[in-house]
Amino acid sequence: MSAHHLSVSISGADEMTLLAARLASRLTAGDVILLTGDVGAGKTHFARSLIQSVLDMPEDVPSPTFTLVQTYDTDIGEIWHADLYRLTSVFEIEELGLTDAFESAVCLVEWPDRLGPLTPDNALHISIEPGEDDNARQLMMRWKGSKWADKLGAIHP
């Protein structure tokens, strides 16, 4: 599979929320999004915005930093939001059931470097970095295959 990439400039939190919501509407079970970036880059904001955009009833979407995984029943099916920052072993990831969820749910994973060899080949990698001013962000997206090109083309022509 050949590798693809897309760079998106975001001017602030509202644009990040809109982009995440547009992507959410295109997701289906088995879609895995891996979010990387420094602490405070916007990984949780992106995940929270995506999840809130597809909930039947509004609810709080906390960071899973301490719970490790939060699950949500949504209009697009089950979503797993994982924060792997505190994990030290791929065995812990398997115990969470995350590898099974990669096939049956939409999965948003913060700190995906902890996945090591469990990283899905067909995942969308989104790296969030500071932009030109305090609120701006640069999203670097990369993926293999054609699945993500179709989904991302619909949200960011």
N, CA, C and O of each residue as an XYZ file, in Angstrom:
628
protein
N       0.837     -1.182      0.000
C       0.000      0.000      0.000
C       0.883      1.246      0.000
O       1.880      1.317      0.719
N       0.506      2.210     -0.805
C       1.278      3.447     -0.845
C       0.822      4.397      0.254
O      -0.324      4.354      0.702
N       1.744      5.253      0.675
C       1.454      6.200      1.753
C       0.945      7.518      1.170
O       1.370      7.942      0.096
N       0.039      8.147      1.890
C      -0.543      9.421      1.488
C      -0.454     10.383      2.663
O      -0.270      9.969      3.808
N      -0.588     11.677      2.366
C      -0.587     12.657      3.453
C      -1.399     13.889      3.064
O      -1.630     14.175      1.890
N      -1.816     14.597      4.098
C      -2.585     15.829      3.944
C      -2.218     16.727      5.107
O      -2.152     16.277      6.251
N      -1.982     17.990      4.818
C      -1.691     18.967      5.864
C      -2.847     19.963      5.918
O      -3.270     20.491      4.890
N      -3.350     20.213      7.122
C      -4.471     21.129      7.310
C      -4.085     22.166      8.358
O      -3.651     21.815      9.455
N      -4.244     23.433      8.020
C      -3.998     24.518      8.978
C      -5.306     24.892      9.649
O      -6.320     25.096      8.982
N      -5.280     24.982     10.963
C      -6.449     25.326     11.774
C      -6.142     26.634     12.492
O      -5.081     26.778     13.101
N      -7.074     27.594     12.422
C      -6.820     28.883     13.057
C      -7.207     28.932     14.528
O      -6.778     29.825     15.259
N      -8.024     27.967     14.964
C      -8.434     27.975     16.364
C      -9.310     26.786     16.709
O      -9.550     25.908     15.880
N      -9.783     26.773     17.946
C     -10.556     25.648     18.474
C     -11.848     25.407     17.690
O     -12.240     24.257     17.491
N     -12.514     26.477     17.243
C     -13.764     26.307     16.502
C     -13.539     25.563     15.189
O     -14.342     24.709     14.813
N     -12.454     25.883     14.495
C     -12.147     25.175     13.241
C     -11.790     23.721     13.512
O     -12.143     22.836     12.732
N     -11.090     23.471     14.618
C     -10.751     22.097     14.992
C     -12.030     21.309     15.250
O     -12.159     20.168     14.808
N     -12.971     21.913     15.963
C     -14.248     21.271     16.261
C     -15.006     20.939     14.981
O     -15.554     19.845     14.849
N     -15.039     21.869     14.049
C     -15.745     21.662     12.783
C     -15.096     20.546     11.962
O     -15.796     19.702     11.404
N     -13.782     20.539     11.887
C     -13.075     19.497     11.141
C     -13.335     18.120     11.753
O     -13.590     17.155     11.032
N     -13.270     18.032     13.076
C     -13.510     16.758     13.768
C     -14.939     16.271     13.512
O     -15.154     15.079     13.291
N     -15.910     17.175     13.540
C     -17.312     16.803     13.308
C     -17.524     16.330     11.868
O     -18.261     15.373     11.629
N     -16.890     16.987     10.930
C     -17.010     16.555      9.533
C     -16.438     15.160      9.345
O     -17.024     14.328      8.653
N     -15.291     14.910      9.967
C     -14.692     13.585      9.867
C     -15.577     12.541     10.541
O     -15.743     11.440     10.016
N     -16.141     12.872     11.686
C     -16.991     11.931     12.426
C     -18.124     11.409     11.556
O     -18.469     10.229     11.619
N     -18.694     12.273     10.757
C     -19.833     11.869      9.933
C     -19.450     10.859      8.857
O     -20.327     10.248      8.246
N     -18.175     10.679      8.622
C     -17.694      9.750      7.593
C     -17.149      8.444      8.170
O     -16.788      7.541      7.414
N     -17.085      8.331      9.497
C     -16.455      7.174     10.130
C     -17.402      5.988     10.248
O     -18.619      6.144     10.348
N     -16.806      4.796     10.232
C     -17.543      3.550     10.417
C     -16.716      2.608     11.288
O     -15.527      2.835     11.511
N     -17.359      1.555     11.772
C     -16.673      0.570     12.614
C     -15.398      0.093     11.924
O     -15.394     -0.182     10.724
N     -14.327     -0.001     12.692
C     -13.037     -0.419     12.164
C     -12.127      0.736     11.807
O     -10.963      0.518     11.470
N     -12.629      1.971     11.871
C     -11.784      3.140     11.614
C     -11.002      3.476     12.882
O     -11.576      3.609     13.963
N      -9.695      3.611     12.736
C      -8.817      3.921     13.860
C      -8.069      5.211     13.548
O      -7.435      5.342     12.501
N      -8.156      6.165     14.481
C      -7.449      7.438     14.350
C      -6.444      7.530     15.485
O      -6.801      7.428     16.658
N      -5.180      7.724     15.118
C      -4.087      7.811     16.085
C      -3.660      9.261     16.188
O      -3.214      9.854     15.206
N      -3.796      9.841     17.390
C      -3.538     11.263     17.617
C      -2.223     11.464     18.355
O      -2.045     10.963     19.465
N      -1.303     12.199     17.736
C      -0.029     12.497     18.384
C       0.150     14.007     18.480
O      -0.439     14.774     17.719
N       0.972     14.406     19.432
C       1.274     15.815     19.656
C       1.667     16.006     21.105
O       1.388     15.159     21.954
N       2.309     17.112     21.379
C       2.726     17.406     22.746
C       1.512     17.597     23.656
O       0.391     17.772     23.179
N       1.743     17.562     24.948
C       0.695     17.871     25.926
C       0.161     19.265     25.601
O       0.934     20.209     25.439
N      -1.155     19.388     25.506
C      -1.775     20.671     25.206
C      -1.892     20.995     23.725
O      -2.344     22.083     23.369
N      -1.495     20.079     22.861
C      -1.535     20.337     21.419
C      -2.954     20.379     20.862
O      -3.215     21.072     19.879
N      -3.875     19.638     21.488
C      -5.253     19.613     21.007
C      -5.780     18.220     20.700
O      -6.849     18.089     20.104
N      -5.062     17.188     21.089
C      -5.501     15.804     20.824
C      -6.857     15.530     21.467
O      -7.775     15.044     20.806
N      -6.982     15.840     22.751
C      -8.231     15.571     23.458
C      -9.347     16.468     22.932
O     -10.492     16.024     22.843
N      -9.049     17.705     22.584
C     -10.066     18.601     22.022
C     -10.613     18.013     20.716
O     -11.823     18.008     20.488
N      -9.717     17.520     19.871
C     -10.141     16.910     18.615
C     -11.039     15.709     18.884
O     -12.122     15.592     18.311
N     -10.580     14.814     19.766
C     -11.356     13.599     20.079
C     -12.702     13.954     20.703
O     -13.730     13.396     20.319
N     -12.701     14.874     21.657
C     -13.937     15.283     22.331
C     -14.920     15.877     21.319
O     -16.109     15.564     21.362
N     -14.443     16.719     20.423
C     -15.304     17.339     19.411
C     -15.899     16.298     18.478
O     -17.077     16.364     18.126
N     -15.076     15.338     18.082
C     -15.549     14.278     17.198
C     -16.647     13.477     17.885
O     -17.705     13.240     17.302
N     -16.401     13.065     19.108
C     -17.374     12.245     19.849
C     -18.664     13.024     20.089
O     -19.752     12.505     19.840
N     -18.558     14.259     20.567
C     -19.762     15.040     20.877
C     -20.620     15.287     19.647
O     -21.837     15.433     19.761
N     -20.004     15.336     18.475
C     -20.769     15.607     17.252
C     -21.660     14.449     16.835
O     -22.567     14.640     16.025
N     -21.423     13.238     17.372
C     -22.222     12.072     16.979
C     -22.990     11.431     18.131
O     -23.527     10.333     17.982
N     -23.047     12.100     19.264
C     -23.821     11.589     20.401
C     -25.308     11.881     20.197
O     -25.678     12.945     19.701
N     -26.156     10.926     20.585
C     -27.604     11.136     20.536
C     -28.014     12.246     21.500
O     -28.782     13.143     21.153
N     -27.485     12.163     22.709
C     -27.766     13.144     23.759
C     -26.443     13.738     24.213
O     -25.482     13.002     24.435
N     -26.378     15.050     24.355
C     -25.127     15.661     24.802
C     -24.686     15.094     26.157
O     -25.507     14.892     27.051
N     -23.398     14.843     26.294
C     -22.857     14.390     27.570
C     -21.409     14.848     27.684
O     -20.777     15.204     26.689
N     -20.903     14.835     28.884
C     -19.517     15.199     29.127
C     -18.620     14.143     28.494
O     -18.896     12.947     28.587
N     -17.559     14.585     27.858
C     -16.582     13.670     27.264
C     -15.237     13.972     27.932
O     -14.466     14.798     27.443
N     -14.966     13.302     29.044
C     -13.732     13.574     29.774
C     -12.510     12.958     29.077
O     -12.635     12.036     28.272
N     -11.359     13.479     29.399
C     -10.121     12.870     28.921
C      -9.962     11.515     29.597
O     -10.186     11.404     30.802
N      -9.580     10.484     28.851
C      -9.395      9.168     29.470
C      -7.996      8.968     30.065
O      -7.512      7.838     30.142
N      -7.354     10.049     30.481
C      -5.997      9.945     31.011
C      -5.898      8.955     32.156
O      -4.941      8.182     32.215
N      -6.858      8.958     33.064
C      -6.784      8.073     34.227
C      -7.621      6.805     34.064
O      -7.291      5.769     34.642
N      -8.693      6.876     33.288
C      -9.516      5.685     33.062
C      -8.942      4.821     31.936
O      -9.330      3.662     31.786
N      -8.037      5.368     31.159
C      -7.378      4.751     30.003
C      -8.284      4.637     28.786
O      -7.854      4.931     27.671
N      -9.540      4.214     28.981
C     -10.481      4.099     27.864
C     -11.857      4.567     28.305
O     -12.318      4.227     29.395
N     -12.506      5.342     27.460
C     -13.911      5.721     27.623
C     -14.624      5.213     26.381
O     -14.095      5.334     25.276
N     -15.809      4.649     26.540
C     -16.575      4.200     25.382
C     -17.892      4.969     25.306
O     -18.449      5.394     26.318
N     -18.367      5.131     24.080
C     -19.581      5.896     23.832
C     -20.422      5.180     22.779
O     -19.894      4.702     21.775
N     -21.737      5.108     23.013
C     -22.675      4.644     22.002
C     -23.140      5.885     21.251
O     -23.685      6.814     21.849
N     -22.924      5.894     19.940
C     -23.204      7.094     19.155
C     -24.006      6.755     17.908
O     -24.313      5.593     17.642
N     -24.333      7.782     17.160
C     -25.058      7.624     15.902
C     -24.278      6.796     14.883
O     -24.879      6.195     13.993
N     -22.957      6.756     14.996
C     -22.139      6.009     14.030
C     -21.673      4.668     14.596
O     -20.862      3.982     13.975
N     -22.179      4.293     15.764
C     -21.765      3.060     16.418
C     -20.917      3.359     17.645
O     -20.839      4.499     18.101
N     -20.290      2.324     18.165
C     -19.495      2.487     19.372
C     -18.171      3.198     19.057
O     -17.503      2.897     18.068
N     -17.817      4.149     19.929
C     -16.529      4.833     19.822
C     -15.737      4.541     21.087
O     -16.252      4.660     22.199
N     -14.489      4.162     20.905
C     -13.540      3.990     22.006
C     -12.557      5.145     21.945
O     -11.943      5.389     20.907
N     -12.406      5.860     23.062
C     -11.421      6.939     23.176
C     -10.395      6.493     24.210
O     -10.712      6.347     25.391
N      -9.174      6.281     23.759
C      -8.119      5.760     24.633
C      -6.979      6.757     24.773
O      -6.607      7.435     23.816
N      -6.438      6.834     25.969
C      -5.237      7.621     26.244
C      -4.217      6.648     26.827
O      -4.371      6.176     27.953
N      -3.186      6.357     26.058
C      -2.227      5.326     26.437
C      -0.989      5.883     27.137
O      -0.011      5.160     27.328
N      -1.021      7.151     27.517
C       0.149      7.815     28.074
C       0.763      7.052     29.244
O       1.985      6.937     29.334
N      -0.066      6.535     30.134
C       0.440      5.891     31.353
C       0.802      4.419     31.179
O       1.274      3.786     32.123
N       0.590      3.869     29.993
C       0.881      2.452     29.785
C       2.359      2.228     29.465
O       3.018      3.076     28.864
N       2.855      1.079     29.876
C       4.273      0.771     29.670
C       4.487     -0.512     28.876
O       5.627     -0.849     28.553
N       3.414     -1.236     28.555
C       3.564     -2.526     27.902
C       2.415     -2.769     26.933
O       1.280     -2.366     27.189
N       2.715     -3.434     25.815
C       1.653     -3.779     24.870
C       0.682     -4.787     25.484
O      -0.461     -4.888     25.039
N       1.117     -5.526     26.491
C       0.222     -6.468     27.166
C      -0.923     -5.729     27.854
O      -2.047     -6.229     27.901
N      -0.640     -4.544     28.384
C      -1.685     -3.739     29.027
C      -2.738     -3.317     27.995
O      -3.927     -3.239     28.304
N      -2.287     -3.049     26.781
C      -3.202     -2.646     25.706
C      -4.119     -3.811     25.344
O      -5.322     -3.626     25.155
N      -3.557     -4.990     25.250
C      -4.360     -6.167     24.946
C      -5.379     -6.433     26.054
O      -6.513     -6.820     25.769
N      -4.985     -6.227     27.322
C      -5.902     -6.425     28.446
C      -7.078     -5.465     28.392
O      -8.174     -5.813     28.831
N      -6.879     -4.283     27.870
C      -7.967     -3.304     27.741
C      -8.999     -3.728     26.698
O     -10.128     -3.237     26.709
N      -8.625     -4.624     25.808
C      -9.517     -5.028     24.726
C      -9.439     -4.108     23.521
O     -10.266     -4.194     22.613
N      -8.459     -3.240     23.510
C      -8.365     -2.242     22.456
C      -8.123     -2.869     21.085
O      -8.671     -2.402     20.087
N      -7.314     -3.914     21.026
C      -7.035     -4.523     19.721
C      -8.305     -5.121     19.109
O      -8.471     -5.085     17.890
N      -9.191     -5.662     19.920
C     -10.473     -6.147     19.401
C     -11.343     -4.987     18.930
O     -12.032     -5.084     17.915
N     -11.300     -3.888     19.683
C     -12.093     -2.709     19.324
C     -11.650     -2.109     17.991
O     -12.456     -1.493     17.293
N     -10.387     -2.282     17.633
C      -9.900     -1.772     16.344
C     -10.725     -2.317     15.178
O     -10.820     -1.676     14.131
N     -11.312     -3.482     15.353
C     -12.087     -4.089     14.277
C     -13.586     -3.838     14.401
O     -14.302     -3.878     13.400
N     -14.072     -3.580     15.619
C     -15.520     -3.522     15.829
C     -16.059     -2.134     16.174
O     -17.274     -1.946     16.236
N     -15.183     -1.171     16.396
C     -15.616      0.170     16.815
C     -14.788      1.223     16.094
O     -13.802      0.907     15.427
N     -15.195      2.462     16.235
C     -14.352      3.585     15.847
C     -13.435      3.842     17.038
O     -13.914      3.961     18.166
N     -12.139      3.929     16.809
C     -11.191      4.105     17.908
C     -10.364      5.374     17.717
O      -9.797      5.612     16.651
N     -10.312      6.175     18.769
C      -9.476      7.368     18.822
C      -8.422      7.099     19.884
O      -8.754      6.849     21.042
N      -7.153      7.149     19.495
C      -6.081      6.768     20.406
C      -5.077      7.906     20.551
O      -4.428      8.318     19.589
N      -4.969      8.404     21.789
C      -3.938      9.392     22.105
C      -2.707      8.653     22.607
O      -2.829      7.628     23.277
N      -1.523      9.163     22.290
C      -0.244      8.555     22.635
C      -0.120      7.168     21.998
O       0.181      6.196     22.691
N      -0.348      7.070     20.685
C      -0.340      5.770     20.011
C       1.041      5.132     19.884
O       1.148      3.974     19.481
N       2.091      5.864     20.221
C       3.423      5.258     20.179
C       3.503      4.060     21.120
O       4.328      3.167     20.925
N       2.640      4.041     22.146
C       2.610      2.930     23.108
C       2.094      1.632     22.474
O       2.291      0.553     23.032
N       1.431      1.731     21.308
C       0.895      0.540     20.653
C       1.990     -0.368     20.102
O       1.812     -1.585     20.045
N       3.105      0.199     19.701
C       4.197     -0.591     19.142
C       3.712     -1.475     18.006
O       3.111     -0.978     17.053
N       3.964     -2.786     18.090
C       3.589     -3.691     17.003
C       2.074     -3.887     16.854
O       1.627     -4.500     15.884
N       1.287     -3.377     17.796
C      -0.173     -3.511     17.707
C      -0.806     -2.392     16.875
O      -2.023     -2.376     16.692
N      -0.003     -1.465     16.373
C      -0.512     -0.347     15.582
C      -1.167     -0.874     14.304
O      -0.522     -1.569     13.518
N      -2.442     -0.547     14.094
C      -3.126     -1.027     12.878
C      -2.530     -0.390     11.618
O      -2.260      0.811     11.589
N      -2.330     -1.201     10.587
C      -1.766     -0.706      9.328
C      -2.676      0.296      8.636
O      -2.204      1.198      7.944
N      -3.997      0.135      8.825
C      -4.950      0.973      8.090
C      -5.415      2.192      8.891
O      -6.445      2.784      8.568
N      -4.673      2.570      9.922
C      -5.060      3.712     10.771
C      -4.758      5.038     10.086
O      -3.882      5.135      9.227
N      -5.506      6.049     10.492
C      -5.217      7.426     10.108
C      -4.366      8.025     11.226
O      -4.788      8.064     12.382
N      -3.182      8.487     10.882
C      -2.279      9.125     11.837
C      -2.464     10.634     11.722
O      -2.290     11.204     10.645
N      -2.818     11.285     12.838
C      -2.947     12.741     12.850
C      -1.977     13.289     13.883
O      -2.089     13.006     15.076
N      -1.026     14.073     13.407
C      -0.077     14.745     14.289
C      -0.507     16.203     14.399
O      -0.686     16.882     13.388
N      -0.673     16.682     15.635
C      -1.122     18.059     15.864
C       0.049     18.849     16.426
O       0.618     18.495     17.459
N       0.398     19.926     15.729
C       1.529     20.762     16.133
C       1.098     22.219     16.204
O       0.111     22.609     15.580
N       1.843     23.034     16.971
C       1.515     24.459     17.056
C       1.543     25.119     15.679
O       2.332     24.756     14.807
N       0.658     26.097     15.515
C       0.612     26.868     14.276
C       1.350     28.189     14.447
O       2.220     28.331     15.307
N       0.982     29.148     13.608
C       1.699     30.426     13.594
C       1.357     31.334     14.760
O       2.151     32.212     15.099
N       0.189     31.150     15.391
C      -0.114     31.910     16.608
C      -0.584     30.954     17.694
O      -0.664     29.747     17.465
N      -0.897     31.479     18.875
C      -1.201     30.635     20.036
C      -2.357     29.665     19.817
O      -2.322     28.543     20.322
N      -3.377     30.078     19.076
C      -4.555     29.231     18.877
C      -4.472     28.347     17.637
O      -5.235     27.390     17.505
N      -3.573     28.654     16.751
C      -3.461     27.922     15.487
C      -2.791     26.560     15.688
O      -1.967     26.379     16.584
N      -3.165     25.620     14.837
C      -2.580     24.286     14.854
C      -2.368     23.820     13.413
O      -3.092     24.216     12.499
N      -1.382     22.991     13.241
C      -1.119     22.337     11.966
C      -1.390     20.852     12.163
O      -0.769     20.211     13.010
N      -2.317     20.306     11.382
C      -2.626     18.881     11.456
C      -1.986     18.191     10.262
O      -2.303     18.487      9.110
N      -1.091     17.275     10.555
C      -0.437     16.482      9.519
C      -1.083     15.098      9.551
O      -0.957     14.373     10.538
N      -1.768     14.739      8.481
C      -2.461     13.453      8.417
C      -1.735     12.553      7.431
O      -1.344     12.982      6.345
N      -1.560     11.289      7.830
C      -0.952     10.329      6.914
C      -1.646      8.975      7.065
O      -2.134      8.615      8.136
N      -1.670      8.237      5.946
C      -2.375      6.965      5.914
C      -1.883      6.151      4.730
O      -1.193      6.660      3.847
N      -2.253      4.873      4.730
C      -1.966      3.965      3.625
C      -3.297      3.518      3.024
O      -4.300      3.420      3.730
N      -3.300      3.251      1.732
C      -4.513      2.777      1.068
C      -5.438      3.910      0.669
O      -5.102      5.083      0.827
N      -6.603      3.555      0.150
C      -7.524      4.571     -0.392
C      -8.654      4.955      0.552
O      -9.316      5.970      0.332
N      -8.889      4.168      1.596
C     -10.032      4.415      2.486
C     -10.041      5.841      3.030
O     -11.067      6.519      2.978
N      -8.924      6.289      3.543
C      -8.878      7.602      4.192
C      -8.911      8.745      3.186
O      -9.429      9.817      3.499
N      -8.378      8.545      1.999
C      -8.426      9.598      0.983
C      -9.878      9.955      0.680
O     -10.220     11.130      0.550
N     -10.729      8.938      0.570
C     -12.150      9.172      0.309
C     -12.804      9.920      1.474
O     -13.554     10.873      1.258
N     -12.524      9.495      2.692
C     -13.144     10.122      3.872
C     -12.643     11.556      4.062
O     -13.429     12.452      4.370
N     -11.355     11.773      3.882
C     -10.783     13.101      4.101
C     -11.123     14.051      2.952
O     -11.256     15.256      3.161
N     -11.262     13.516      1.752
C     -11.648     14.358      0.619
C     -13.006     14.987      0.826
O     -13.265     16.093      0.351
N     -13.868     14.291      1.528
C     -15.215     14.795      1.776
C     -15.231     15.890      2.852
O     -16.165     16.690      2.909
N     -14.197     15.924      3.703
C     -14.214     16.918      4.771
C     -13.294     18.093      4.507
O     -13.473     19.170      5.076
N     -12.310     17.885      3.645
C     -11.338     18.950      3.367
C     -10.918     18.855      1.897
O      -9.852     18.325      1.583
N     -11.769     19.374      0.997
C     -11.488     19.243     -0.440
C     -10.193     19.924     -0.848
O      -9.826     19.898     -2.023
